[in-house]
Amino acid sequence: MIQTDYLAIDWPRASGESVAEFKIRLQPADFFVEETLGFELSDVGEHVYLLVEKTGQNTTTIAQRLAGFAKVHPGCVGYAGLKDRNAVTCQWFSIQLPKIEPADWQQLNGSDLTILKIARHSRKLRKGAIKHNHFKLLLGNVEGDRYRIEQRLQWIQEHGVPNYYGPQRFGQSGDNVDKAMAWLAGDRKPPGRYLKGIYLSSLRSFLFNHLLADRVRDYTWDQAIPGEILILNGSNSCFHCAEVTDDLCHRVKQQDIHPALALYGQGGLVSTEKAQRLEQRTFGQYPLITNALETMKMKKAWRSSRLLVSNFEWQWVDVGTLSLDFKLPSGGYATSVLAEL
């Protein structure tokens, strides 16, 4: 069985060696994130939308609590993505209630949950249906040269960071990949439907991170190469790059388009030439994973190799405390930004 020890993996940085040591999440309020939906709520429809501020609770626990309060099946509750437990997060949930509604949602308010907004809409909230996440982070016990740290922050602001999946994707202990590999090798009891989905997602994300790490080492994580799939900034629209033209290189440099790397699966667009050879080299190291993803008929998808950090601001609170304020598009991880420090 492959022992990945995911949390011990030091994925290569694009900006060079680390310039700072720090602690994050000394308390939940040090890690604040708020969702902005990618669409306007209509205020009519059979789905109640709640903006919930939660502290010290994971998303699925809150979803179950909302379902219990509304007396509906958990499948009637929707959310755009999983948010950190050890944090203060403002997250949208939808609850399908076509004819009835609890008398007072505010009854749910407590030390770990507060209902901030209530609205209605015609559709269930789906995964990834947000415009961006707004992060406010407080880094404590910061050690390192202040000038070098600020230079690195400016580099991140200008170039973005490799769009790695963060540790949250791989379980609280970072061992979802190992558990999944044990299952595939027959050394672990087959998981239920929900956990199987979690494991397959972790495996695919693990492959993506390795492919991206190879591109970082090759200094091509933010450059188009022959046979590449490219993705338009701010969308999921992709196209094949048969030839790396000056115009394409200019658009990549201007961050209008980005290289897109494969989330392993069947069908969809296919890379060619150098891009395909790099994929085959990386994916070929993990035949047990790729065979499982094919057997499970996972559909191929594409994810940008570059994560842009917008509205980026920072301020020294005191000698050893640094506050960061920025926005990331749906699917981006704040931990991937912090990793470049």
N, C-alpha and C positions, 0 to 999 in steps of 0.2 A: 504494500500500500504506500502511496506517495504521502509523505509527511510534509505539508506545506508550511506549517507554523506561520500562518498568514501575518499575524501582528508583528512578527520578527522580520518580515521582509522589508528591506529599505529600498523602495522603488527609486530608480535613479532620478535625480533632479535635473531639470533643464537649465537652471540658472547657476549651477555649480555647487560647491560644498556648502553645508549648512553654516549660517552666520549667527544663529541664535539658539539658545536653549530657554525653554519656558514651560510653565504649567498652564493647562487650560481646564476649565470646569472645576475650579476650586470650590465653587458652589453653582447650583443650576443657573442663577441669574447671570453668570459670566458668559453663558452661551445662549443668546437670544436669537430666534429666527421667526419671521412672519411671512406667510404666503400672500401673494397677490394673484388672484385668479386670472386666467387668460381669456375671460369672456365676461360680459355684463350680465348680472342677474336680472331676470324679467319681473320679479316679485309676484308672478303668477305661475301656477303649475302644481303638480302633486308631490314635488320634492321640497321639504323644508331644508334650508341651508343655515348652518350654524357656524359662526366664527368662534372657535374655542381657544382660550388660553389655558394651556396645561403645564403643570410643573411636576417633574419627577415621575411622569407616567408615559408609557409608550402609546403609540397610535392605536394599536389593536385593542388595548384595554379600554381606552376611551370609546372606541367604536362599539364595543360590547356593552358598555355602560349606557350609551345612548340608545342602543337597540332595546335593552331591558327596560329603560324608562318609557320608551315609546310603545313597548309591547309589540315589537315587530321582529321578524327574522333578521339575524345579523347580515344576511345578504342584501337587505334593504338599505344598508348604510354604505355610503361611498366616501372615499377620500382620495386626494391626489397623490399621496405618497406617505411613506413612513418617516416620522420625525423622531429625533433623539429623545431618549428617556431622561437622561441627566442634563436637562436644559429647560428653559422657559420657551415654549413655542406657541405661536398663534396660527392655528390650522383650521381650514374649512372642512366640514363634514356635511353630507346630504343624507336625509332620511326620507324614504318614500312613505308618504302619508296622504293618500288621495282624498280621504273623507274625514279623517279624525286627526286630532292634534292634542298633545298633552296640554293640560290647563295652563301650566306655567313652567317654561323651560328653565327659568331662573332657580327653580327648586334644586337643580343640579349643582348650583354654585357651592364651592367649598374651598378648602385650602389648596387643593391640587387641580381645580377646574373652575373656570369662569366663562360664562356665556357672554360674548362681547357684542355679537350682532345676530339678528334673525331675519331671514328673507325666504322667498320661495322661488322656484325655478322649474322649468318643464322637463329637465333631464337630470339623471343621476350624475354625480361628480365622478369622473373617471380618472384613472391613474395618469399622471403627467399633465393634467389639464390646468397648469398654472403658468403665469407669465414669468415670474421670478420669485426667488426667496431672498428676503432682506435679512442680513446677518448683522448682529452687534455682539462682538466678542471682546472679552477682557482677558488678556494674557498676563499671568502673574509670574513672579520670580524670574523676570527676563534677564538673561545674561548674554553679553556680547557687545561688540563695539557699536555704539548708537549710529554712527555714520554709515557703517556697512549695512546695518539693519535697514536704515531708511533708503539706502541705495537699492537694496533688494526689494523693498516694498514698491519703489518706483519702477523697477524692472517688471514686477508682477503686474502693475497697473498698465504698463505699456505693451507687454508681450502676452499676458495671460499665463496659464499654467497647463501642464499636461492633464488631460481630463480623466485621471484615474478614478475608478470606483473607490470610495472610502471604506475604512474598516467596518462601518455599520452594515455594509452590504454582506458581510461574511459572518454575522452572528456576534453576540455579545462577547464571546471568548475568541472570536476569529477562527473557529474550528468547523464551520459549516462545510468547507471544502473537504477536510479530512473525513468528516462524518459521511459526506456524499460519496467519497472514494471508497470508504469501507462498505457502504451499501452496494456500490457497483461491483466491488470485488467479492461480494457474497459474505462479508464478514460482519454485516450488520443487518438487523431486521428491516425489511422494506418499509419506507415511511408512508404515512397516509397522504392523501391527495394534496392537502395544503402544504405539508412539510416537503413533499416531493417537489412542488413548485419552487419553494425556497431554495432547496438544494440545487436544482437545475439552474436557477438564476445565479446562484453563487458560483457554480462551475463555469458558466458562460462569462461572467464578469471576471473571474480569475484568468481565463484565457485572454480576454480583452486587455487586462492590465499587463500581462506578459508581452502581448503584441505591442502595446504602447511603449512599454519599457525598452523594447528592442529599437523602436523608432527614436526614442530619446537618445539612446546610446549611439545611434547612427546620425544624430543631428538632423533628422527629417520629420520630427513630430509636428512641426509647423511649416513644412514645405511640401509641395506637390511633387510626386515622383511618377514615372511612366506607369500607366495602367491603373492609376489611383481612382478610387471613388471619392468625389468631393461633395460636400454638403453646404448648402447656403446658410449663412449666419442667421440665427433666430428662427430656423424652420427645420423640418425633417425632409426637405426636398433634396434629393441626391442625383448626381449624374456621373457618368463614366468619363474619365480623362484619358482619351486615347493618345493625346500628344500634349506635352508640357510646353505651352506657348508662353511668349512674353506677357501676353494679356492675362493668362491664368496666373502666372507667377506674381504679377502686379496685384491681382485681386486677392490672392492669398496673403500677400504682404500687407494689404490694406484691411485685412480681416473681414472681407466681404464674403469669402468662402474659406472653408477649412478642409484639411484632409479628413476623411471618414474611415474608421477602422471597423472591421467586421465583428459583429456579435454572432458567433458561430451558429449555423443552422442551415436549413434547406431552402432552396429557391432564391428568388430575388436577384439583384444586380450581382455581377461577378467581376472581380478585379482581374487584371491581366499583367503580363510582363513583370517588372521588378516588384510591384506591389503584391502580386500574387505569389511570387517566390518567397517574399518575406513572410506572408501569411502561412504558406506551407511549411516553412522552416520552423516557425513558432508552434503552430498547431500540431505538427508532426511529432512533437515531443510528448504529447498527451493523447495517445490513441484511445485510451479507455474513456476519456471525457468526450472526445469528438464522436466516438461510436455511440455513446449513450445519448448524446444530444440528437444524433441522426435517428436513432431508434425511437426516441420520444417525439420525433417529428417537430422539433423546435424550428421555427421559421427564422431565417437569417434576417438580421437587422444591421443598421449602421449607426455609429456614434462618433461624434466629432472627436478628433484627437486633441483639440485645443479648447480650453475653458477660459472664456473672457470674464474678467472681473470688472464690473461697472460701478460707477458712483463710489469709487474706492477712496476712503478717508482714514487717516490714522492720527492718533494723538497720544503723547506720553502723559499719563496721569501722574506718575511720579517716576523716580529713578528706575524702579524695577517693574512698572506696570504699564502696559501698552494697550490702548483700545483700538479696535479695528471695526470699520463700518463699511459694508459693501453689499452688492446684489449679485446673485448668480442665477442663470437660467435654470429651468426645470431639468433635474437630473444631475446638476452640479453639486459637488461636495466641498464644504468649507474646509474639511480636513485636507483636501488636495491643495488648497491655497496655503494652508499653514505648513504643509510638508515642504514647500519651496523655501521656507525660512531656515 
